[in-house]
């Protein structure tokens, strides 16, 4: 869950910065972020609350993201556009939910 929080932080930053910067550069070392955030020494409930808050904000940003910026590029170690960031983030969440919840995830879809 900690990794999902970090992913939300970075993708939120990407979607905001691409609206006012030309080709923003936003990458992160996901293993170092998890280690340095020290999620393993936090209560799971605290991490879930953080994820919910970040996810709500990110979904809000996705819903009001301007259509004319969907093709704007973001450097994430390779150039992608904002539309890709949105689609990829949602697929990334589904991927990890399947890992976390296993077969029970099917009933959540």
C-alpha positions, 0 to 999 in steps of 0.5 A: 500500500505504501508503494501505491501512496508514492505512486499517487504522489508522483502521478498527482505531481505529474498531472499538475506540472504538465499543465504549466510546465513544458515537458516536466521531468518527474521520475522516482526510485520506487524502492527507495521511496518505500524504504525512506517513507518507512511504511513497514513501521507504520500501522496498515490503517494509517497507510490506507487512510493516506492512500484514500486521501491521495487517491481522492485528490488524484481522481479529482484532478483526473476528472477536471483535467483539461482535454487540451492538455491530454497530449502534453508530454511528461518525462518519466524516464521516457516521454509520455503524454498526460493521457497515458499517465491517467490510463497507466495509473488506473491500470497500475492500481488494478494490477496491485489490487489483484495482488493484494486481494487475489480472487476477491478482487474480481467481486470488487470490479 
